[in-house]
Amino acid sequence: MKMKFNRRKFIKSTTLISAGAIVMPLKNYAEMKKGILPKEGLKLSFEPYNLQLKHVFTLANSSRSTTPVMLTKIEFQGITGYGEASMPPYLGESQETAAKFLSELDLGQFSDPFRMDEILEYVDNSRLGNTAAKASIDIALHDLTGKIMGQPWHKIWGFSAESTPDTSFTIGIDTPEVVKQKVKEAAEFNILKVKLGRENDKEMIETIRSVSAAPLCVDVNQGWTDKKMALEMIFWLKEKGIEFVEQPLPKESIDDIAWLTQNSPLPIIADEAVQRLCDVQATLGIYSGINIKLMKCTGMREAHQMINLARANQMKVMIGCMTETSCAISAAAQLSPKVDWADLDGNLLISNDRFDGVKIANGKITLNNLPGIGIRPL
Amino acid sequence: MKMKFNRRKFIKSTTLISAGAIVMPLKNYAEMKKGILPKEGLKLSFEPYNLQLKHVFTLANSSRSTTPVMLTKIEFQGITGYGEASMPPYLGESQETAAKFLSELDLGQFSDPFRMDEILEYVDNSRLGNTAAKASIDIALHDLTGKIMGQPWHKIWGFSAESTPDTSFTIGIDTPEVVKQKVKEAAEFNILKVKLGRENDKEMIETIRSVSAAPLCVDVNQGWTDKKMALEMIFWLKEKGIEFVEQPLPKESIDDIAWLTQNSPLPIIADEAVQRLCDVQATLGIYSGINIKLMKCTGMREAHQMINLARANQMKVMIGCMTETSCAISAAAQLSPKVDWADLDGNLLISNDRFDGVKIANGKITLNNLPGIGIRPL
C-alpha cells in the first residue's frame, strides 16, 4: 500500500516537472516549422484493453461484464497524446475492426498535429463507419495539441470550467433489492439515469423512489412502440420527478416522435437518432434536444460543432458516453461546460482504469487544469 | 530612409527574440493559476487613430478619404494582445462612442483571458450595439491567448493555412479613365469587386471589361429595387464573368430576395441582412450565402460560430472587412481557410498601417506562423 502511494506520488511529481519540459518540444516544434529541424511525422500506436465492469451491466436487450476498448497514442516531438475507442459489442465495432482500421492509417505523412481539418478528413474518408476508432485519433490529437499549447481544451474553447453540469449516474436494471442497494451507493450523485423499455418500467421507478427522491432521467433506448402509451408513461414519469426522456420510440418513427415531443411535458432527447453533425438538422422540430457521444460522432472536434449547431437552433444538448476509461471521459468532459446535461459515468463503472483524469465532486463534473484532455496515465 | 529601415529591422529582431520570452509569462501564468503569484486582472487600453485612404472611396451613397478606428490593447502577464474597431461613419459608431463604450468596461475583474465565453458575454451585455468596439476586445483577447499558447488561431482552430482563398480587391466608383487605371494597378488580384447600385452599373462593368478579363464579384449594397430588373441584370452580369452578387435588393424585401435567389444563375449573398449569429437562420432558403464581417458580428469568436452554422446548412460563406489596419484584417484572415470567398483588402487601401501582418501573395491570402492573430506592431 505504501509502495503504491509512493509510486503514484513519484508519477505526480515527474508530471509536474514536465510542465516546464513542455518548453523543449515547443522549441523543437518552432525550429521544425522554421526548417532548422527535419520534418517528423505523427507516430500512432495502439493497444487493445478490456475494461472490467464493477457490476454486470444490463441494457434493454443485453448484459455484459467487460467492454473492449482500444487505447491509442500519437507521439510527436517527444510529446504523447492519448486517445481511446470504446466498443460495446452492440455498436458493431471490435478490437479487431479497430486494429484493422488504425493499422491501415498512415499518420506519418502529417508533420503538423494542428492540421486537424486535414488529418481528420483523411481519417474519416479512409473507411466508412469505425466511428469509435476515428474518435480515438481525434482524442489523441486534441490531447497532443493541447499539451503543445500548454492548455486544456475547455480553456482553448473559451469555456468557464465551473459551468460544468452534474453527471447522471446509471442505475442498471436488476432485482429490486439490488437496485435499492445501487441507488443508496449512488448517494453522491445529484441525478440518476434509469434504462427503461421493459415490462417492469413502472416497478423500476417505484423501486428507486422507495429509497431516493433524487432527480432522475430515463433512457428508453427505442424500447416503447406506441406513441399514446409513451405519452401516458411520460406524464406518469413527470409526476415521479423525471427530468427528461431519451429516445422513447424507434428512431424511424419520426412522425410519432414529433407528435410526442409536441405533447410531452418533458424534453425528448434524440440518442440513437443522432450520430454525427449531419444528423442534427433532421432532429429540428422532431426532438427537444440531442445526446452527443464521442464514440458515435468521431470525436471532440465534431462534437464541438454539433453543440454549436444545436445551440444555434435552441436545442437542448446532452453529452453521453460508453463504458470507457478516464481518457475518453475526460475528453468529453472538456465540452461539458456547454451542455445542459451530462452522462459521463463510464469510467466510474470500471475497476481497471488506466488514467487519472477529470473527477466528479459532489456529483458535479470537475475539470482540472492539465493541458490537453486533462489526464495522466496510471 | 536608412534610419527608418534600421528602426524597422530593430523592431523585427526584438520581436523575434520575444518568441523565446513567451516562456516567461507562460510560467507566470501557470504559477498564478497555482496561487503562487497573486491574481492579476486584464488591462485594457485604447487609442483613436485615423486611417488615411490612398484613394477617395466612393460607395453608393457617400465618399470619404479617411476612416476613424480605435486601436485596443489588452495586457496580461507581460503579453500584449492587439485589437481594432473600424468605424466607417455610415455604420453609426465613432471614436467617441467606442471610447465611451470601452472606458465603461471593467476587464480588470477578469484574471484569465481564456474565459472568452464569460468575458465576451459581459462585454456584449454591457451595452446594445457597439459591435465594432466589441470586436476590438474579441480580437485583442484572441491575439493575447494565441500568444500565451504560442500558436496562431488558424492553427488552434485546426485549419490548413494554404486553404485560404484569393481576396477580392475593390474598384471604387469613379470616372472611366480612373477606373481603368485602378483595374490595371490591381493586376495582382485574381478577383475584383465592384460596387454597383447606380445609374451607370453596366457602364462600370463594361469599362472594367475593356481592360481586364479577371473574375469579378459585385456588391449592390441594396441599391436595386425591382426584382425583375435585378434578375435581368444578374443574367447580364453572368455573361460578363461575374461570380456572385451581394445584397442586390433591400434586406427588408425578403420575398423578392428569395425569388431572386431561386431564379438567379449566380449566388446571392446576404450582407446588410446578416450581422450576427442570430441572423443566420433567417437567411436559410432566402440567400445562397452570407458575408461575415468582424466589425458587425462582434469578432472572431462569433464569426467562427457563424461559419460553422452556415456550413452545416450548406450555405456559401464570404468574409469581408471595413477599411482597417492589418490588425483586424489579419484577425479575419485567421478564419479565411474556411470560407468560399474573401474580401480582405481593407489594409491595402490605407497609407498609414500600424501593423505588419497577413500578406497577399499573387492575390491569395497568405497566413504567417506568428502566434495570436499574426501581427507585429510597426
Boltz contact constraints between the chains, C-beta under 6 A:
constraints:
  - contact:
      token1: [A, 23]
      token2: [B, 23]
      max_distance: 6.0
  - contact:
      token1: [A, 33]
      token2: [B, 369]
      max_distance: 6.0
  - contact:
      token1: [A, 114]
      token2: [B, 155]
      max_distance: 6.0
  - contact:
      token1: [A, 115]
      token2: [B, 160]
      max_distance: 6.0
  - contact:
      token1: [A, 116]
      token2: [B, 158]
      max_distance: 6.0
  - contact:
      token1: [A, 117]
      token2: [B, 158]
      max_distance: 6.0
  - contact:
      token1: [A, 117]
      token2: [B, 159]
      max_distance: 6.0
  - contact:
      token1: [A, 117]
      token2: [B, 160]
      max_distance: 6.0
  - contact:
      token1: [A, 118]
      token2: [B, 160]
      max_distance: 6.0
  - contact:
      token1: [A, 149]
      token2: [B, 149]
      max_distance: 6.0
  - contact:
      token1: [A, 149]
      token2: [B, 151]
      max_distance: 6.0
  - contact:
      token1: [A, 151]
      token2: [B, 149]
      max_distance: 6.0
  - contact:
      token1: [A, 155]
      token2: [B, 114]
      max_distance: 6.0
  - contact:
      token1: [A, 158]
      token2: [B, 116]
      max_distance: 6.0
  - contact:
      token1: [A, 158]
      token2: [B, 117]
      max_distance: 6.0
  - contact:
      token1: [A, 159]
      token2: [B, 117]
      max_distance: 6.0
  - contact:
      token1: [A, 160]
      token2: [B, 115]
      max_distance: 6.0
  - contact:
      token1: [A, 160]
      token2: [B, 117]
      max_distance: 6.0
  - contact:
      token1: [A, 160]
      token2: [B, 118]
      max_distance: 6.0
  - contact:
      token1: [A, 305]
      token2: [B, 308]
      max_distance: 6.0
  - contact:
      token1: [A, 308]
      token2: [B, 305]
      max_distance: 6.0
  - contact:
      token1: [A, 308]
      token2: [B, 308]
      max_distance: 6.0
  - contact:
      token1: [A, 309]
      token2: [B, 312]
      max_distance: 6.0
  - contact:
      token1: [A, 312]
      token2: [B, 309]
      max_distance: 6.0
  - contact:
      token1: [A, 369]
      token2: [B, 33]
      max_distance: 6.0
